Amino acid sequence: MAVTTHTVTNQVPPLVGYDVFTSDRALSEAVERHIDPAVLPEARRELGTLGQSAGSAQAQAWGAQANEHPPVLRTHDRYGHRIDEVEFHPSWHRLLGHAVTAGLTGAWGRPAGHVRRAAGFLVWTQAEAGHGCPLSMTHAAVPALRTDPALAAEWEPKLTSSVYEEGLRPPLEKAGVLFGMGMTEKQGGTDVRSNTTRAEPVAEPVSGEGEYLLTGHKWFCSAPMSDGFLVLAQAPGGLTCFLVPRVLPDGTRNVFAIQRLKDKLGNRSNASGEVEFDGTWARRVGEEGRGVRTIIEMVAATRLDCVVGSAALMRQAVAQAIHHATYRSAFGGLLIDKPLMRNVLADLALESEAATVLAMRLASAYDTDTEEERAFLRLAVPAAKYWVTKRCTPVVGEALECLGGNGYVEESGMPRLLREAPLNSIWEGSGNVQALDVLRALQREPQALDAFLREVGKARGADHRLDAAIKDLLTELADLEGIEARARRLVERMALVLQGSLLVRWAPPGVSDAFCASRLGGDWGSAFGTLPHSLDLASVVDRARPVAD
């Protein structure tokens, strides 16, 4: 039936068919900056290919389908046998397979591996964020396993493989595996030292020392169809790290009772379950009583992924907002040409670029892997995790508003971004945990502060607002009175000073000037769109504009 009531005009075409990597100038410049010229051509090719895939209609459809059809728990088969399997939509497996093939679990053994992987993670997360959880945990498990050379030799080649094989089978039969993590329990949450899960040594181990049987539970266990999990449990010698495979070497299923899946605000494509162990076979990783020390490098790597993931969500939200304003007309002209809308978009673009530049700087420190860079990461990772992940939700919310009512409709994709936005601030330690971790490093590891100050000091003298902010930060660091109560304020300033330093060194003058004026100089309101009108806002927006084919 023909519709004659009106003609559809002034509707924005979808942002599709574009290269997510090359159209992101802040990210592509960071890759150029942090990767050795000898490796750079190969890295650019692989990231360009991934960027084209991420911006394709196919990947966008996979992302939508994986969230519209969330995972389903099957505790038993038709005959009543316990199977504890989670069924995912085929699009989930396509997303995971594409990511693994692109090397998003293989950073540890290739040149510039961490920068290449972080850039790829930032690109591919824009297609769909939920499947980033098993990718992140698989990537991050490597340094924990390296505390036990025998375990690392057995598992690392499969963890870093570019082959994705779904389904539960003996790990030795698979070309690639995925890992999960189980730390928190009902009674303690982040306070893992209060864990009650018990680990009893096996009296007659089959494969040598280090075999245990676990009894207890985990309150949050994401990606429960992974091939193995690193978990914490109380051994005779104290809290200890263990590797729990889903399938035992003889092909039988390990005891891994999934009680239910969490009904989460966002992250709907990814399964997060409550699991129970009852005589569950496990292998010890590291020494008894040193579980936190063993698993802490895994936690640090996943915290960096929280920063990268939040930067990805912000970038996609800002790209959608600028794309919309580029094509949508109102009150006699394009939205992007309206001074107030330009102010809002520039403000959002500043936040996005600052997050991207910081995330990639942290990834480059992993690649350099010197004593200086490790000390820098000790403070910079929790500070960045605290601040960048907290900025994600307001940025995505404001970007959604730029689309008006269209942004509030599910088909726009913006509601999915908004539901996902708070997640990275909660996972791997919420805001208070990160702030207290910064205080702990300041008090116990003075070399970390020295490295941090040397990093921000590289831009000293280039901008008077940055210089003043560094001076104020030093004053605050010198005053330990009531330090815990003002930890959030301190860590926020540390993160902003670090971002400002990086932008002053590497971003165009229009970007660094606007950032320093607003975030460090105080010439800013309480909402986005309150930048000083005298700044070159048009250049900031133009730099962040995505370009579709």
Secondary structure, 3 states (H helix, E strand, C coil): CCCCCCCCCCCCCCCCCECCCCCCHHHHHHHHHHCCCCCHHHHHHHHHHHHHHHCCHHHHHHHHHHHHCCCEEEEECCCCCEEEEEECCHHHHHHHHHHHHCCCCCCCCCCCHHHHHHHHHHHHCCCCCCCHHHHHHHHHHHHHHCCCHHHHHHHHHHHCCCCCCCCCCCHHHCCCCCEEEECCCCCCCCCHHHCCCEEEECCCCCCCCCEEEEEEEEEEEECCCCCEEEEEEEECCEEEEEEEECECCCCCECCCEEEEECCCCCCCCCCEEEEEEEEEEEEEECCCCCHHHHHHHHHHHHHHHHHHHHHHHHHHHHHHHHHHHHHCEECCEEHHHCHHHHHHHHHHHHHHHHHHHHHHHHHHHHHHCCHHHHHHHHHHHHHHHHHHHHHHHHHHHHHHHHCHHHHHCHHHCHHHHHHHCCHHHHCCCCHHHHHHHHHHHHHHCHHHHHHHHHHHHCCCCCCHHHHHHHHHHHHHHHCCCCCCCCHHHHHHHHHHHHHHHHHHHHCCHHHHHHHHHHHHCCCCCCCCCCCCCCCCHHHHHHHHCCCEC
